[in-house]
Amino acid sequence: MKQALVVDDHPIVRDGIKELLQRAFPSVVIKDSSGTDGVLQEICAQPWAFVVLDINLPGQNGLDIIKKTKARQPDIPIIVFSLYSERQYAARALRAGAVAYLSKERPPRDLIETVKTALEGGPIKKPREVLVSQPVLSDREVQVLALFVRGMSRKEISQELNINEKTVSTYRARLLHKLDVKNLVELIRYAVEEGLVD
């Protein structure tokens, strides 16, 4: 019998996803994980029929988990199901190796349809947000942006990320250009309104 894995650090959300998928796919045994430290080992431990992964896990980089899983278990379809905005994160998750990216704001049927397509091995339709010409931020740009949103200065960010202040300034200039805003205040407002950072 096929087995699948749901990874989410919120027990109620995790149980809800598991129950939804178990009802929709009775022939698949749905297991679950809280996404703690050993999650990469859990995901790579066996050839799951699919993995539903929240990339916002405490103390872990979800995109890294996808990349490392694909290096070790390239055939596992990883479906990212996250609160993060599809507008910025979908392209990055797909680039890391996920087969699909869905926001948790989507209706349950979207997740069921995506899982069904993954199980059948068919092509999964990319989110509209990925197809529209949007500026895609690199992982490092998102990191820097998140620290600006937290109110950190260039000096504090340089210490936090172990890079020099000039590099932080370069990232800031890139962010202003890519997101078409004039200053740091507008940048932070845009990031919060668009859900680009936690």
Beta strands, then each sheet from edge to edge (+ up, - down):
strand 1: 2-7
strand 2: 28-33
strand 3: 51-53
strand 4: 78-82
strand 5: 100-103
sheet 1: 2+ 1+ 3+ 4+ 5+
end
